[in-house]
Amino acid sequence: MKLIVLGLNHHTAPLAVRELLAFGPHELGGALQQLVSCNGVHEAMIVSTCNRTELYCNAENGEVLVDWLARLRHRQPAELDGYLYLHEGPDAVRHAYRVACGLDSMVLGETQILGQLKDAERTARDAGSLGLLLNGLFQRAFGVAKDVRSQTRIGAASVSMAAATVRLAERIFPSVSECKVLFIGAGEMIELCATHMHAQKPRAIAVANRTLERGEKLAATLGGEAMLLSELPARIAEFDIVITSTASSLPIVGKGMMERAIKARRHRPVFMVDLAVPRDVEQEVSKLEDVYLFTVDDLSEVVREGLESRQSEAAVAEGMVQERIEEFSQWLASRALVPTIRELRDHAERIQRKELERAKKQLASGSDPELVLEELARQMGNKFLHAPLAALNATQGEQQAELVEAVRRLYRLHEPD
């Protein structure tokens, strides 16, 4: 078993590259099955968020993963050079644990990534691509994250993406309470943003979603209205603040739509936050006057507020991660012994069954029970000793000395005088 992590994140790749390699929820099942069908890939799990895309695999080498990812996105592997990172063995374990604990996040100590990892693990399990190695890794990663959360204050004073959205809005408008807010999408990120924005008591709230039922469910909790995405061209001009995060593979809000909206608003400003990867809002929209468009990367300065106060807690969390890496290595080493232990037990049981059947036949034929038991014990002893004795006699020199030492240790023999 060889653990490999291949990925890119907000540290290594700009938004334009991250959205190129991102996976939508509808893609993951098929992609996982395709990935484990590659030569040398035995298990796979894909994590794809606005800040990272990562492949966690039980694979023989990383080149296969790079080739697969590049081919899937119609790129040459060389085009991804400089953006991707590759971790193997203990380094891969450390990376997985750090991600789960929020130590590798744009918002140090944030907890949303843990839920995203659990979703990815569930998807891989449903797709049949999760095996012993990845299951063991992530069950332990979830445990480490829980301990870090309960035993440190790494999440204290953190500014989430949702909270950062409110802070930025307050730089554009004197008061959010005077604004009308539109949320596009109804997923977890939108729910978090909506909770923060709703606390500011905006003048009106609306939720636009592909399916009306889910949009209505979220809107009801906010005291707002719901609409379909198809209504956006006619209604987006009504809103001062637009926050979007969907799983769409293509932009939902285009430059033309916003040009018409600004004209209808008589050039009153619009504050927009696009939290989606791939982006929901065409990049050209940022060039329009009276539109203040921010992406996830633009929020980085705001979310880093309070970072200094969390750095000492992060150091404690890093120490906890290191301890658990060693525990995982021990578990992995023990799992590597399982096939040998199983074969050794099977071998012993075969000898037992064979000799026991022979003894039963002798007893049935009227043989002396005491003699039968003595023969049974002698034959079983000979059978168990045959393989190690043959191996000792077949070796010479240094190899024989090493084997003698191993046998004496296995059978707990006293050292010769």
Sequence and secondary structure as in RCSB ss.txt:
>XXXX:A:sequence
MKLIVLGLNHHTAPLAVRELLAFGPHELGGALQQLVSCNGVHEAMIVSTCNRTELYCNAENGEVLVDWLARLRHR
QPAELDGYLYLHEGPDAVRHAYRVACGLDSMVLGETQILGQLKDAERTARDAGSLGLLLNGLFQRAFGVAKDVRS
QTRIGAASVSMAAATVRLAERIFPSVSECKVLFIGAGEMIELCATHMHAQKPRAIAVANRTLERGEKLAATLGGE
AMLLSELPARIAEFDIVITSTASSLPIVGKGMMERAIKARRHRPVFMVDLAVPRDVEQEVSKLEDVYLFTVDDLS
EVVREGLESRQSEAAVAEGMVQERIEEFSQWLASRALVPTIRELRDHAERIQRKELERAKKQLASGSDPELVLEE
LARQMGNKFLHAPLAALNATQGEQQAELVEAVRRLYRLHEPD
>XXXX:A:secstr
  EEEEEEETTTS HHHHHHH   HHHHHHHHHHHHTSTTEEEEEEEE SSEEEEEEEES HHHHHHHHHHHTT 
 GGGGTTT EEEEHHHHHHHHHHHHTTTTSSSTT SHHHHHHHHHHHHHHHHT   HHHHHHHHHHHHHHHHHHH
H  TTTT   HHHHHHHHHHHHSS GGG EEEEE  SHHHHHHHHHHHTT  SEEEEEESSHHHHHHHHHHHT E
EEEGGGHHHHGGG SEEEE    SS SB HHHHHHHHHHTTT  EEEEE  SS SB GGGGGSTTEEEEETGGGH
HHHTTTHHHHHHHHHHHHHHHHHHHHHHHHHHHHHHHHHHHHHHHHHHHHHHHHHHHHHHHHHHTT  HHHHHHH
HHHHHHHHHHHHHHHHHHH  HHHHHHHHHHHHHHTT     
